[in-house]
Amino acid sequence: MVLPSGKKVIHGGSGKRECENTRKKVLDFSASVNPYPPEVHWECDPFFLTHYPDDSYTRLKDVIARTFRRHPDEICVGNGSIELIRTCCKVVLANKKVSFYVDNPTFGEYAYSAELFGGKQALRPEGASLRFLCNPNNPTGALRKREELLSVLDTENPGLFCVDEAFIELSDPGESLVTDRRRNLLILRSLTKCFSVPGIRFGYGFGSPDLIEAIEGARLPWTVNSYAEAFALQAFRHYDELEQSRMRIVKERAFLEDRLASLGLSGMPSAANFLLVETGRNVQDLCGRLRAAGILVRDCTSFGLPTKIRIAVRTRQENEALLEELAPCLR
């Protein structure tokens, strides 16, 4: 098998590594997680650490099913949504030399994972065996309407339409396809972003029972560990509280957009908890100067956008700290 590039996809969220390397506190605007997550009180019973997890994840799937009014056999789980992306590609593409399609710029794992399993990039979406779409999109923050995505299913006839809704809880869940049960539709979700727990690594998805059976059969056993399962079981009890998070993010995003504009920076219209910002320059120096000041933003060169940065919406105090350091770095 020929690897896509021999290198892993570049991601944001390097705050832990930066803290360990510099032994200094950093503000990580490169990771787009909920700045106002629900408060979840949870613990992992030590009993569960002495046993393997239930690889069928019956209890966990029952909780997810009740939350979203789906049947447990329509639900898959994994070690973050990235594992489900990889497993989906394995099921659909492996050794079949068929095509996939992604809209760019977007999350790099789609194309990387598809190529890893032998998929060939199609120039057009029509007829591709697998099409990925991120909604709202990363890194642009653009949100596509539910009706538009259903039209894609009707007109482009993708073999499998995989819609990654990792940020939709912090955007507009009303545009989600999670209630649609078409056989060639896979919806991916993650607790990482909306509950601000990237260290937990828990993702889940919805699809037809036969597709879910194939994905569950292809993933490695026990990939959701007992800590992640314990957190997820409690987090779904607080799922409705994300409405408050969305309201606060809208307000803080508007503040950040306004202040960035006053610095001469233009951000793309965003429905998500982050902004894609045009700087008018190669951003490597800017990102380096901010890093030296203890602030991380996402260099979007890896998205093919070398003059743009992605900035997460954080709390007012943290956003003001970013703006204070950003102003002199732009001179």
Buried (B, 14 or more C-beta within 10 A) or exposed (E): EEEBEEEEBEBBBBBEEBBEEEEEEBBBBBBBBBBBBBEBEEEBEEEBEEEEBBBEBEEBBBBBBEBBEBEBBBBBBBBBBBBBBBBBBBBBBBEEEBBBBBBEBBBBBBBBBBBBBBBEEBEEBEEBBBBBBBBBBBBBBBBBEBEEBBEBBEEBBBBBBBBBBBBBBBBBBEBBBBEBBEEBBBBBBBBBBBBBBBEBBBBBBBBBBEBBBBBBEBBEEEBBBBBBBBBBBBBBBBBEBBEEBBEBBBEBBEBBBEBBEEEEBBBBEBBBBBBBBBBEEEBEEBBEBBBEBBBBBBBBBBBEBBBBBBBBBBEEEBBBBBBEBBEEBEE
